[in-house]
Amino acid sequence: YVCQGRRRHDLRISSPTLEVGMVVHRYIRDGDILLLNRQPSLHSGSLMAHKAKVVPGDTIRINSCVTGPYNADFDGDEMNLHAPQGVQARAEAAVLLGVAQNVLSSNGSPSLGCIQDTLLGCFLLSEENIPEHVFEHCAGTLGEYRRGTLGRTLLSLCLPPVTYRRGDVRILRGQLIGGKLGKKDLGAARNSLVHRIALDFGEREALQTIARLQKVAHAFLAWRGFSIGLSDAIAPPAYREECARLQVEGLCRYQQTLDPAHLGGLRDAMGAALPHVQNSFSTCIRSGAKGNKLNLTSLLGLLGSQKVRGKHPSLEAWGGRSLPHYKRGEVSPESLGFVRSSYAKGLSPQELFFHASSGREGLIDTSIK
């Protein structure tokens, strides 16, 4: 519509003659510079400039790899959208506040990188060969026609001529020679591959590399597929045997000393047995896409000692016992809040009570901080 003083002409209804002094208002179009902000605005990355892409619906959609600086997720977060109208304001927003200018934070480390699906896809591509027609399709998402079967070759198409080495991962002039790319390489971490590209080739090239990896990883996963089912919640025999051995050793040490410290480190010790587990859960953890060793140990192994305010359940809570289920003066591991069961196996009523007590403390800490 067009405004002239206090009068407003709707261009859908009338077609007034434009005169000097009239102000023309229009809707947002593709390519407009918009400022996006999520509160609390804790640092410069909480307000960044994006290019608009008008899509159906009433929600704001952003690339998942850009959510890091905003500390945003997709569970109902509200964000503020500002549309700079002057030429100077739009230019300043694009040059000073653009996402490409915020790849590196004020302390010099990357503020954004690959996450979740992208990490998982790149990790799997690092170790798998793919059919030639899938290779061509994935390369086509980059606008290139290439033929091959190696996942490493496909990932190399996304990289600038960078040289990088960390652990087993070796990249020579943009060619992935060996190793599996994970969160330490592609995530928002200091001395990662993203950090190296930003320092050597600029922040914009680092952002474009993330975008290329995202396209290839998603196209690959759409063909390959990846899911977690009930079979992934069943511990393999080798893992069960190792966990049983570690549990017997820890409980024997406790029976000899009656020192609860021997119970406290039992769950962490079971993390060493996780190489025996090779399933979708472990793939997510090894790639850095989601989860950690503690989550998998709780699912397949045991939950271990439950504490409230850093202490085991008091034996004085019920007159010399921690719960009415135990005898007075009993100092068994279970009466001190030790949970032998895992989520997959299921908890007894006593174990559930102790676990709920510890879990509630975590909820309270989260809500008041």
Salt bridges, closest charged atoms under 4 A:
ASP10 OD2 - ARG12 NH2 3.13
ASP30 OD2 - LYS53 NZ 3.47
ASP32 OD2 - ARG26 NH1 2.98
ASP77 OD2 - ARG38 NE 3.01
GLU127 OE1 - LYS180 NZ 2.80
GLU128 OE2 - ARG224 NE 3.10
GLU132 OE2 - ARG147 NE 2.63
GLU136 OE2 - ARG147 NE 3.46
GLU144 OE1 - ARG146 NH2 3.39
ASP185 OD1 - ARG166 NE 2.64
ASP200 OD1 - ARG196 NH1 3.19
GLU205 OE2 - ARG212 NH2 2.72
GLU242 OE2 - ARG245 NH2 2.55
GLU249 OE2 - ARG245 NH1 2.68
GLU334 OE2 - ARG340 NE 2.24
